[in-house]
Amino acid sequence: MGGSVNFRTLVADDLIEGEKDWGLEVNSTVGSNGFNFDGSVVGAVRLSEDFSLLGGVSHKNIGAYKIGKNGDVELTGEVTDGDDTLVFTGQESTNTFFKAEGNFTDDLNFSLSWLRNDSQSSQGAAENTGAGGEDIQDVVNNTLTAGFEWDPDSELIDLKARFWYNHTQNDEMRNRVYNGEDWTLPVEYRLATYGASIENTSRFNTATGLLSLNYGVEAFQDDGQSSTPFMVQDGIDYSLTYTGTNPAGRRDMISGFANATLEHDDWLMVSGGLRYDYYHLRGSTSFYGSQTTTTPRVCLQWNAAGTICRRWGPGGTVTTYYPVETDIDRSGGAFLPTAMIAVKATDWLQPFAKYSRSYRPPTAMESLFSGAHPNTTPIQYAPNPFLEPESGNTYELGANISLDGVFSGDDTLRMKAVAFYREIDDYISFGTNVYRPETAMDYDSFVNLDGTTSMKGLELEANYDAGSYYVGGSFTWLDAEFPTAYSYNGQSFDAAPAALFVPPKTRFTVNAGARFLEEKLTVGARVTHVGDSEPAYGQLAGNYKTDKYTLLDLYGSYTFNETTTLRVAVNNVADIAYVPALGYRTLPAPGRTATLSLNVKF
């Protein structure tokens, strides 16, 4: 719904320069305020004209940091050690990377890569007050990817195929107090994703211009598992308070697509496409109901005849809890059209308009969410077997500006402006008072907002570079309107969601600097302002509302030669205390932090 991000891993040409057959790059950063170390070593070797190997390792060690001293952020003893240093904010990670790339033939190439991230961190509270203690987490992520490209001497074939496997595991040790005793509980979370895609592009020269057809299929599967030892107390399995919010489940996604793009005389581009997405989600979980029975008073002592009670014992109530098993098996699909037109009105101006329809099926977590907060009776959350996919329409209108020689012969100006309007049906949020007939009780659950959620916004970005100096910036404005009711099992309920993550309405950044000593020395500054994050409804959880803040960062670099660069930065110069937008109120951002970096290429 929010768009897409495209990135790639290193290739041999990023590290090997000129006629060399090998290359090496070393990065090292140290700093203040808990920024202990961040460094990497990556290298590549070209064994032949058709085969190269790449590899590298990086390590990062971030300790507990202090928040800023200037601001209204107030912390409790549970999250700070007394001097505004946040407890359990450190992290240590080691990452490894290996890649092989080459050519089978002149028109068929391949790449095989492996990425591994091994991170250790913790969470918790400084005071062991029932919910206190440190919870240690060890997260390991492995990603394997294979890519193949076949581009023979034919305008009809430009084939790309990708296969990938991603596996994330989080081994967590929970430390809690139960019945006055300390105990630890190992919790294991797993998520594996298998995927593949194949696409081809065929190009035709027509009387009206170059026509490109891109078509293909892709599919992936998410398979999640959570486990922890049973923790049964009074007939209740409290382990559900850990596994229920990260439930086991599987989701399959299969898509087919076709897109056509016509380019006419270098000034007109028209494109349109159609995609079909299909999903199948299934899994099993349980949630608890409760039943309270009243026991009448009992006679402890009768008279000799057994007809009159001389002493009564009190009656009472007994509450018992029982699990309700829930199986979810849902599927569906949708056709998703797109269309765009871009006109290069002049050599420097290209206005464009775009329409797209999007579709987001619910995740296994959203549909199977159950349990409660750790160590409480698991009667707070319940799954939603009726959760519908989100679907939306997005309209965009914008322009690209590219100018050279604006004020001098060597300067450049690049600018992009986009206005958009989006309507989303069945927006998925977190709701309260969801009635389950199996237990005749209300629960919290993921629900679909009833009606249409509308979002409109403006995005601006501009960069001017004159060589000896530069200035740039970006501005975003977002306005969202959410329905005040939600739907559950085909019925509408006049109740606001329990929590919505609403981004700030405004955000802007200005970045400017100058270059000296034949552009070897660069000094610059960046100002970032983020507006208030107001709740969509009068009173939401305080976690999701943040105050506005303005940050100043300073940076500089000196290039000794083509292979060695020294960089320095001071972030949050004014030592502002703030909570990042969409962040958590007990986890403010770091205060003033300085770093020194060295980059060397061989």
C-alpha positions as CSV (number, residue, x, y, z in Angstrom):
1,M,0.0,0.0,0.0
2,G,2.8,2.4,0.9
3,G,5.0,1.8,-2.2
4,S,8.1,-0.3,-2.8
5,V,11.8,-0.1,-2.1
6,N,14.5,-1.3,-4.5
7,F,18.0,-2.0,-3.5
8,R,20.9,-4.3,-4.5
9,T,23.9,-5.9,-3.0
10,L,27.5,-5.1,-4.2
11,V,28.8,-6.3,-7.5
12,A,32.4,-6.8,-8.5
13,D,32.5,-3.6,-10.5
14,D,31.8,-1.6,-7.3
15,L,35.1,-2.8,-5.8
16,I,37.4,-3.5,-8.8
17,E,38.6,-0.4,-10.6
18,G,40.4,-0.1,-13.9
19,E,42.4,-3.0,-15.2
20,K,42.9,-4.6,-11.7
21,D,41.6,-8.1,-11.0
22,W,40.9,-7.5,-7.3
23,G,39.6,-4.8,-5.0
24,L,39.2,-4.2,-1.3
25,E,37.3,-1.6,0.8
26,V,37.7,-1.0,4.5
27,N,35.3,1.1,6.6
28,S,35.7,2.0,10.3
29,T,33.6,4.3,12.5
30,V,33.9,5.1,16.2
31,G,31.9,7.7,18.2
32,S,30.5,9.0,21.5
33,N,27.3,8.3,23.4
34,G,27.4,4.6,23.2
35,F,28.5,4.5,19.5
36,N,31.4,2.1,20.2
37,F,32.3,0.7,16.7
38,D,30.9,0.1,13.2
39,G,33.2,-1.3,10.6
40,S,33.4,-3.5,7.5
41,V,35.8,-5.2,5.2
42,V,34.6,-6.2,1.7
43,G,36.6,-7.5,-1.2
44,A,36.3,-8.9,-4.7
45,V,38.4,-10.9,-7.0
46,R,38.0,-11.5,-10.7
47,L,39.2,-15.0,-11.4
48,S,38.5,-14.8,-15.1
49,E,36.6,-12.6,-17.6
50,D,33.5,-14.6,-16.8
51,F,33.7,-15.3,-13.1
52,S,34.1,-13.2,-9.9
53,L,33.9,-13.8,-6.2
54,L,32.9,-11.2,-3.6
55,G,32.8,-11.4,0.2
56,G,32.9,-9.4,3.3
57,V,32.2,-9.0,7.0
58,S,30.9,-6.2,9.1
59,H,30.5,-5.7,12.9
60,K,28.6,-3.1,14.9
61,N,28.6,-2.5,18.6
62,I,26.2,0.1,20.0
63,G,26.0,0.5,23.8
64,A,23.3,2.1,26.0
65,Y,23.0,5.8,25.1
66,K,21.9,9.0,26.8
67,I,19.0,10.9,25.5
68,G,19.1,14.7,24.9
69,K,19.1,17.2,27.8
70,N,16.9,19.8,26.1
71,G,13.3,18.9,25.8
72,D,10.2,17.7,27.7
73,V,10.7,14.0,27.6
74,E,10.3,12.4,31.0
75,L,11.6,9.0,31.8
76,T,10.8,6.6,34.7
77,G,13.1,4.5,36.7
78,E,12.1,1.5,34.7
79,V,13.9,2.7,31.5
80,T,16.8,4.7,32.8
81,D,19.7,4.0,35.2
82,G,19.3,7.5,36.8
83,D,21.5,9.6,34.5
84,D,19.3,9.7,31.4
85,T,21.0,6.6,30.0
86,L,18.4,4.2,28.5
87,V,18.8,0.6,29.7
88,F,18.9,-2.2,27.2
89,T,19.3,0.0,24.2
90,G,22.6,-1.5,23.1
91,Q,23.0,-3.9,20.2
92,E,25.9,-6.0,18.8
93,S,25.7,-7.5,15.3
94,T,27.9,-9.4,12.9
95,N,27.1,-9.6,9.2
96,T,28.7,-11.7,6.6
97,F,28.3,-11.6,2.8
98,F,29.3,-13.9,0.0
99,K,28.5,-13.6,-3.7
100,A,29.5,-15.3,-7.0
101,E,28.7,-13.8,-10.3
102,G,29.6,-14.7,-13.9
103,N,28.6,-15.6,-17.4
104,F,27.7,-19.0,-18.7
105,T,27.7,-17.6,-22.2
106,D,27.9,-14.1,-23.8
107,D,24.2,-13.6,-23.3
108,L,23.5,-15.7,-20.1
109,N,24.8,-14.5,-16.8
110,F,24.1,-15.5,-13.2
111,S,24.7,-14.5,-9.6
112,L,24.5,-16.4,-6.3
113,S,24.6,-14.6,-3.0
114,W,24.3,-15.3,0.8
115,L,23.7,-12.7,3.5
116,R,23.8,-13.4,7.2
117,N,22.9,-11.1,10.0
118,D,23.5,-12.2,13.6
119,S,22.4,-9.7,16.2
120,Q,22.1,-9.7,20.0
121,S,20.1,-7.2,21.9
122,S,17.7,-7.0,24.9
123,Q,14.6,-5.3,26.2
124,G,13.0,-5.0,29.5
125,A,12.9,-2.6,32.5
126,A,15.6,-1.6,35.0
127,E,13.5,-2.4,38.0
128,N,12.3,-6.0,38.5
129,T,8.7,-5.2,39.3
130,G,6.7,-8.1,38.1
131,A,7.2,-7.1,34.5
132,G,10.9,-6.2,35.0
133,G,14.2,-7.8,34.2
134,E,16.2,-8.0,31.0
135,D,14.9,-10.1,28.1
136,I,17.8,-11.2,25.9
137,Q,17.2,-11.7,22.2
138,D,19.4,-13.4,19.6
139,V,18.2,-12.8,16.1
140,V,19.7,-14.6,13.1
141,N,18.7,-13.9,9.5
142,N,19.9,-15.8,6.4
143,T,19.1,-14.8,2.9
144,L,20.0,-16.9,-0.1
145,T,19.4,-15.5,-3.6
146,A,20.0,-16.8,-7.1
147,G,19.5,-14.7,-10.2
148,F,19.7,-15.5,-13.9
149,E,19.5,-13.1,-16.9
150,W,19.3,-14.2,-20.6
151,D,19.5,-11.5,-23.2
152,P,20.3,-13.0,-26.6
153,D,20.5,-11.0,-29.8
154,S,16.7,-10.8,-30.1
155,E,14.3,-7.9,-29.3
156,L,11.8,-10.5,-28.2
157,I,13.8,-12.0,-25.3
158,D,15.2,-10.2,-22.2
159,L,14.5,-12.9,-19.6
160,K,15.2,-12.5,-15.8
161,A,14.6,-15.2,-13.2
162,R,15.1,-15.0,-9.4
163,F,14.9,-17.5,-6.6
164,W,15.2,-16.6,-2.9
165,Y,15.0,-18.1,0.5
166,N,14.9,-16.0,3.7
167,H,14.9,-17.3,7.2
168,T,14.6,-15.3,10.4
169,Q,14.9,-16.8,13.9
170,N,14.6,-15.0,17.2
171,D,15.7,-17.0,20.2
172,E,14.5,-15.0,23.2
173,M,15.0,-15.6,26.9
174,R,12.2,-14.0,28.9
175,N,12.8,-13.1,32.5
176,R,9.8,-12.5,34.7
177,V,8.5,-12.8,38.2
178,Y,5.6,-15.2,38.9
179,N,4.1,-15.9,42.3
180,G,7.0,-14.0,43.8
181,E,9.7,-16.2,42.2
182,D,12.1,-15.3,39.3
183,W,12.0,-17.6,36.3
184,T,13.2,-17.7,32.7
185,L,11.3,-19.0,29.7
186,P,12.9,-19.6,26.3
187,V,10.8,-18.5,23.4
188,E,11.6,-19.4,19.7
189,Y,10.2,-17.4,16.8
190,R,10.7,-18.5,13.2
191,L,9.7,-17.1,9.8
192,A,10.8,-18.7,6.5
193,T,10.0,-17.2,3.1
194,Y,10.5,-19.1,-0.2
195,G,10.0,-17.2,-3.4
196,A,10.6,-17.1,-7.2
197,S,9.9,-14.8,-10.1
198,I,10.4,-15.0,-13.8
199,E,9.8,-12.2,-16.3
200,N,10.5,-11.3,-19.9
201,T,10.6,-8.1,-21.9
202,S,9.8,-8.0,-25.6
203,R,10.4,-4.8,-27.6
204,F,8.8,-3.8,-30.9
205,N,9.4,-0.9,-33.2
206,T,6.1,0.4,-34.3
207,A,4.9,3.3,-36.4
208,T,4.2,5.3,-33.3
209,G,7.3,4.5,-31.3
210,L,9.1,1.8,-29.3
211,L,6.6,-0.6,-27.6
212,S,7.9,-2.7,-24.7
213,L,6.0,-5.6,-23.2
214,N,7.0,-6.9,-19.8
215,Y,5.2,-10.0,-18.4
216,G,5.8,-12.7,-15.9
217,V,4.8,-14.5,-12.7
218,E,6.0,-14.5,-9.2
219,A,5.2,-16.4,-6.1
220,F,6.3,-16.7,-2.4
221,Q,5.3,-18.4,0.8
222,D,5.6,-17.1,4.4
223,D,5.8,-19.9,7.0
224,G,5.9,-18.8,10.6
225,Q,6.3,-20.9,13.7
226,S,6.5,-20.0,17.4
227,S,7.2,-22.3,20.3
228,T,7.9,-22.1,24.1
229,P,7.5,-24.7,26.9
230,F,4.1,-25.1,28.4
231,M,3.5,-23.0,31.5
232,V,0.3,-24.3,33.0
233,Q,-1.0,-22.6,36.2
234,D,-4.5,-23.3,37.5
235,G,-5.4,-25.0,34.2
236,I,-4.3,-22.1,32.0
237,D,-1.4,-22.3,29.5
238,Y,0.4,-19.0,30.0
239,S,2.8,-19.7,27.1
240,L,0.0,-18.5,24.8
241,T,0.9,-14.9,26.0
242,Y,4.2,-15.3,24.1
243,T,3.3,-17.4,21.1
244,G,-0.2,-16.0,20.5
245,T,1.0,-12.6,19.4
246,N,3.5,-14.2,17.0
247,P,1.3,-17.1,15.9
248,A,2.2,-20.0,13.6
249,G,0.6,-19.8,10.2
250,R,1.3,-19.9,6.5
251,R,0.5,-17.5,3.6
252,D,0.9,-18.2,-0.1
253,M,1.0,-15.4,-2.7
254,I,0.9,-16.0,-6.4
255,S,0.9,-13.2,-9.0
256,G,0.8,-12.8,-12.8
257,F,1.4,-9.5,-14.5
258,A,1.7,-7.8,-17.9
259,N,2.7,-4.2,-18.6
260,A,3.0,-2.3,-21.9
261,T,5.0,0.9,-22.4
262,L,5.0,3.0,-25.5
263,E,7.7,5.7,-26.1
264,H,7.0,8.2,-28.8
265,D,9.6,10.6,-30.2
266,D,11.5,11.0,-26.9
267,W,8.7,13.3,-25.6
268,L,5.7,11.0,-24.8
269,M,5.6,7.8,-22.7
270,V,2.4,5.9,-22.1
271,S,2.2,2.7,-20.0
272,G,-0.5,0.5,-18.7
273,G,-0.6,-2.9,-17.1
274,L,-2.7,-5.5,-15.3
275,R,-1.7,-7.7,-12.4
276,Y,-3.6,-10.5,-10.6
277,D,-2.7,-11.3,-7.0
278,Y,-4.0,-14.4,-5.3
279,Y,-3.4,-15.4,-1.6
280,H,-4.1,-18.4,0.6
281,L,-3.8,-18.0,4.4
282,R,-4.1,-20.8,6.9
283,G,-3.2,-21.6,10.5
284,S,-4.5,-22.7,13.9
285,T,-4.5,-21.0,17.2
286,S,-6.6,-20.8,20.4
287,F,-8.0,-18.2,22.8
288,Y,-9.5,-18.5,26.2
289,G,-12.9,-17.9,27.6
290,S,-13.9,-17.8,31.3
291,Q,-16.8,-19.1,33.3
292,T,-17.6,-18.1,36.9
293,T,-19.8,-20.3,39.1
294,T,-21.1,-19.4,42.6
295,T,-20.8,-21.9,45.4
296,P,-23.6,-21.6,48.1
297,R,-22.6,-21.3,51.7
298,V,-22.2,-24.6,53.5
299,C,-23.1,-25.8,57.1
300,L,-20.0,-26.4,59.2
301,Q,-22.0,-27.6,62.4
302,W,-25.5,-29.0,62.8
303,N,-27.6,-29.5,65.9
304,A,-27.9,-32.9,67.4
305,A,-31.1,-33.6,65.4
306,G,-29.4,-32.5,62.2
307,T,-32.2,-30.0,61.5
308,I,-30.6,-26.7,62.4
309,C,-27.2,-25.3,61.3
310,R,-25.3,-23.8,64.2
311,R,-22.3,-22.5,62.2
312,W,-22.2,-21.6,58.5
313,G,-19.2,-21.5,56.2
314,P,-18.9,-18.9,53.5
315,G,-19.8,-19.6,49.9
316,G,-17.8,-18.2,47.0
317,T,-17.2,-17.9,43.4
318,V,-14.9,-20.0,41.2
319,T,-13.6,-18.9,37.8
320,T,-12.4,-21.4,35.3
321,Y,-10.8,-20.8,32.0
322,Y,-11.2,-23.0,28.9
323,P,-9.4,-22.8,25.4
324,V,-11.3,-22.4,22.2
325,E,-9.5,-23.8,19.2
326,T,-9.7,-21.7,16.0
327,D,-8.8,-22.8,12.4
328,I,-8.4,-20.2,9.7
329,D,-8.4,-21.0,6.0
330,R,-9.0,-18.1,3.7
331,S,-8.1,-17.2,0.2
332,G,-8.9,-14.6,-2.4
333,G,-7.6,-12.6,-5.3
334,A,-8.0,-9.3,-7.3
335,F,-7.1,-7.8,-10.6
336,L,-5.0,-4.7,-10.3
337,P,-4.7,-2.3,-13.2
338,T,-2.1,0.5,-13.6
339,A,-1.8,3.4,-16.0
340,M,0.7,6.3,-16.5
341,I,1.4,9.0,-19.0
342,A,4.5,11.2,-19.0
343,V,5.1,14.1,-21.4
344,K,8.4,15.8,-21.8
345,A,7.0,19.2,-22.5
346,T,10.5,20.8,-22.8
347,D,14.1,19.7,-22.5
348,W,13.9,20.2,-18.7
349,L,10.2,19.6,-17.8
350,Q,8.4,16.3,-17.7
351,P,4.9,16.3,-16.1
352,F,3.3,12.9,-15.4
353,A,0.0,11.4,-14.2
354,K,-0.4,7.9,-12.7
355,Y,-3.1,5.6,-11.5
356,S,-2.7,2.3,-9.7
357,R,-4.8,-0.2,-7.8
358,S,-3.3,-2.1,-4.9
359,Y,-4.2,-5.1,-2.8
360,R,-2.8,-6.3,0.6
361,P,-4.0,-9.5,2.1
362,P,-3.8,-9.9,5.9
363,T,-0.7,-11.5,7.4
364,A,-0.8,-14.6,9.5
365,M,-0.1,-12.5,12.6
366,E,-3.0,-10.2,11.9
367,S,-5.5,-13.0,11.4
368,L,-4.3,-15.4,14.1
369,F,-3.4,-12.8,16.8
370,S,-4.4,-14.1,20.3
371,G,-3.3,-14.5,23.9
372,A,-2.5,-11.4,26.1
373,H,0.3,-9.5,27.6
374,P,2.9,-11.8,29.1
375,N,2.0,-13.4,32.5
376,T,-1.6,-12.3,32.4
377,T,-4.6,-14.4,31.9
378,P,-4.8,-15.0,28.1
379,I,-8.3,-13.6,27.6
380,Q,-7.4,-10.3,26.1
381,Y,-6.8,-11.0,22.3
382,A,-8.7,-13.2,19.9
383,P,-8.1,-14.2,16.3
384,N,-10.2,-12.8,13.5
385,P,-11.1,-15.5,11.0
386,F,-13.1,-13.0,8.9
387,L,-10.3,-10.4,8.3
388,E,-10.5,-9.0,4.7
389,P,-7.7,-7.8,2.5
390,E,-7.1,-4.1,2.0
391,S,-7.6,-2.7,-1.4
392,G,-6.9,0.8,-2.6
393,N,-6.9,3.3,-5.5
394,T,-4.0,5.8,-5.8
395,Y,-3.9,8.8,-8.1
396,E,-0.6,10.7,-8.6
397,L,0.1,14.0,-10.4
398,G,3.6,15.3,-10.6
399,A,6.6,16.7,-12.6
400,N,10.3,16.1,-13.0
401,I,12.6,19.0,-13.6
402,S,16.2,18.6,-14.8
403,L,18.2,21.8,-15.6
404,D,21.9,22.2,-16.4
405,G,23.7,25.5,-16.5
406,V,21.2,27.5,-14.5
407,F,23.5,30.2,-13.1
408,S,26.8,29.0,-14.5
409,G,28.1,26.5,-17.0
410,D,28.6,23.7,-14.6
411,D,25.7,23.8,-12.1
412,T,22.7,21.5,-12.1
413,L,19.2,21.6,-10.7
414,R,17.1,18.5,-10.1
415,M,13.5,18.7,-8.8
416,K,10.5,16.4,-8.4
417,A,7.0,17.3,-7.2
418,V,4.2,14.7,-6.6
419,A,0.7,15.2,-5.3
420,F,-1.3,12.0,-4.5
421,Y,-4.7,10.9,-3.3
422,R,-5.3,7.4,-2.1
423,E,-8.5,5.6,-1.0
424,I,-8.3,2.4,0.9
425,D,-11.2,0.0,1.6
426,D,-11.1,-2.4,4.5
427,Y,-8.1,-0.7,6.1
428,I,-6.7,-3.1,8.7
429,S,-6.3,-1.7,12.3
430,F,-6.5,-2.9,15.9
431,G,-9.9,-2.8,17.4
432,T,-11.5,-3.4,20.8
433,N,-14.7,-4.9,22.1
434,V,-14.9,-7.7,19.4
435,Y,-17.6,-10.1,20.5
436,R,-16.9,-13.8,20.1
437,P,-20.1,-16.0,20.4
438,E,-18.0,-19.1,21.4
439,T,-17.3,-17.5,24.8
440,A,-19.9,-14.6,24.9
441,M,-17.0,-12.3,25.7
442,D,-15.4,-9.2,24.1
443,Y,-11.7,-9.2,23.0
444,D,-9.2,-7.0,21.2
445,S,-8.5,-8.1,17.6
446,F,-7.3,-6.9,14.2
447,V,-10.3,-5.6,12.3
448,N,-11.2,-3.9,9.0
449,L,-12.2,-0.2,9.3
450,D,-15.7,0.2,8.0
451,G,-15.8,2.4,4.9
452,T,-13.0,4.2,3.1
453,T,-9.8,5.5,4.5
454,S,-8.6,8.5,2.5
455,M,-5.0,9.8,2.4
456,K,-3.8,12.8,0.4
457,G,-0.3,14.3,0.4
458,L,2.4,16.3,-1.3
459,E,6.1,15.3,-1.8
460,L,8.7,17.8,-3.0
461,E,12.4,17.3,-3.5
462,A,15.0,19.6,-5.0
463,N,18.8,19.6,-5.2
464,Y,21.1,22.4,-6.6
465,D,24.8,21.7,-7.1
466,A,27.3,24.4,-8.2
467,G,30.4,22.4,-7.5
468,S,31.9,24.7,-4.9
469,Y,28.6,24.6,-2.9
470,Y,25.3,22.7,-2.9
471,V,21.9,23.0,-1.3
472,G,18.9,20.7,-1.3
473,G,15.8,19.7,0.6
474,S,12.6,17.7,0.7
475,F,9.2,18.4,2.1
476,T,6.2,16.0,2.7
477,W,2.7,16.8,3.8
478,L,0.2,14.0,4.6
479,D,-3.4,14.2,5.7
480,A,-5.3,11.0,6.5
481,E,-8.9,10.5,7.5
482,F,-9.9,7.2,9.1
483,P,-13.5,5.9,9.6
484,T,-14.8,5.9,13.1
485,A,-16.3,2.4,12.9
486,Y,-15.1,-1.1,12.0
487,S,-16.5,-4.3,10.5
488,Y,-16.3,-7.8,11.9
489,N,-17.8,-10.8,10.4
490,G,-19.9,-8.7,8.0
491,Q,-21.3,-6.5,10.7
492,S,-20.5,-2.9,11.4
493,F,-19.7,-1.6,14.9
494,D,-19.7,2.1,15.8
495,A,-16.4,2.0,17.7
496,A,-13.1,3.6,17.0
497,P,-10.0,1.4,16.6
498,A,-7.8,0.9,19.6
499,A,-4.6,2.0,17.9
500,L,-3.6,3.7,14.6
501,F,-0.1,4.5,13.6
502,V,-0.6,8.0,12.0
503,P,2.5,9.7,10.6
504,P,3.2,13.4,11.2
505,K,1.4,15.7,8.8
506,T,4.6,17.6,7.9
507,R,8.3,16.8,7.6
508,F,11.0,18.8,5.8
509,T,14.8,18.5,5.5
510,V,17.3,21.1,4.3
511,N,20.9,20.0,3.5
512,A,23.6,22.5,2.4
513,G,27.4,22.5,2.2
514,A,30.5,23.8,0.6
515,R,33.6,22.3,-1.0
516,F,37.1,23.6,-0.6
517,L,40.7,22.7,-1.6
518,E,39.8,21.6,-5.1
519,E,36.7,19.9,-3.6
520,K,38.8,17.6,-1.4
521,L,37.2,19.1,1.8
522,T,33.5,19.2,2.3
523,V,31.6,20.7,5.2
524,G,27.9,20.7,5.5
525,A,24.8,20.9,7.8
526,R,21.4,19.3,7.7
527,V,18.2,20.6,9.5
528,T,15.3,18.2,9.9
529,H,11.9,19.2,11.2
530,V,9.1,16.7,12.0
531,G,5.7,18.0,12.9
532,D,3.3,16.8,15.6
533,S,1.9,13.3,15.3
534,E,-1.7,13.7,16.3
535,P,-4.0,10.7,17.0
536,A,-6.7,10.1,14.5
537,Y,-9.3,10.0,17.3
538,G,-9.5,11.9,20.5
539,Q,-7.7,9.6,22.9
540,L,-5.5,6.8,21.6
541,A,-2.7,5.0,23.3
542,G,0.0,7.5,24.2
543,N,2.6,5.4,22.4
544,Y,1.4,6.5,19.0
545,K,1.4,10.3,19.5
546,T,4.7,12.2,19.3
547,D,5.6,15.9,19.6
548,K,7.2,18.0,17.0
549,Y,11.0,18.3,17.0
550,T,13.8,20.0,15.0
551,L,17.3,18.6,14.7
552,L,20.6,20.0,13.5
553,D,23.4,17.7,12.2
554,L,26.9,18.8,11.1
555,Y,29.2,16.8,8.9
556,G,32.4,17.0,7.0
557,S,34.8,14.9,4.9
558,Y,38.3,15.2,3.5
559,T,39.5,13.1,0.6
560,F,43.3,12.5,0.9
561,N,43.4,10.8,-2.5
562,E,41.4,8.5,-4.7
563,T,41.5,5.7,-2.1
564,T,41.3,7.3,1.3
565,T,38.5,9.5,2.8
566,L,38.0,10.7,6.4
567,R,34.5,11.7,7.6
568,V,33.3,13.3,10.8
569,A,29.7,14.0,11.9
570,V,27.9,15.4,14.9
571,N,24.2,14.4,15.0
572,N,21.6,16.2,17.2
573,V,24.0,19.1,17.8
574,A,21.5,20.9,20.1
575,D,21.2,17.7,22.3
576,I,17.4,17.7,21.8
577,A,15.4,15.2,23.8
578,Y,12.7,13.8,21.5
579,V,10.8,10.6,20.6
580,P,11.1,9.8,16.9
581,A,7.9,9.9,14.9
582,L,5.9,6.7,15.2
583,G,8.2,5.7,18.0
584,Y,7.6,4.5,21.5
585,R,7.3,7.0,24.3
586,T,9.7,5.1,26.6
587,L,12.4,4.9,23.9
588,P,13.5,8.4,23.0
589,A,16.3,8.9,20.4
590,P,20.0,9.4,21.3
591,G,21.2,12.8,22.3
592,R,24.3,14.5,20.9
593,T,26.5,11.9,19.2
594,A,29.8,12.4,17.4
595,T,31.3,9.9,15.0
596,L,34.7,9.6,13.1
597,S,34.9,7.4,10.0
598,L,37.7,6.3,7.8
599,N,37.2,4.7,4.3
600,V,40.1,3.1,2.5
601,K,40.0,1.4,-0.9
602,F,42.8,-0.9,-2.2
